[in-house]
Amino acid sequence: MAEIHEVACPACGYGYYVSKVVFRVKDFACICPKCKHEFRPEESIGDMERGEQG
């Protein structure tokens, strides 16, 4: 079974799930499905700062 991790866009706060594999890939960029902002998984905002969730 795939391991997943929740991330939240630092630009708009939209939360969604990604595979934990993305944290092992050097220079991997997540793309927010809501606002299309690109960010590294490590830049994801924490639970307290998040706006809405997908």
Secondary structure, DSSP 8 states (H G I E B T S, - for coil): ---EEEEE-TTT--EEEEEGGGGTSTT--EE-TTT--EE-GGG---TTT---B-
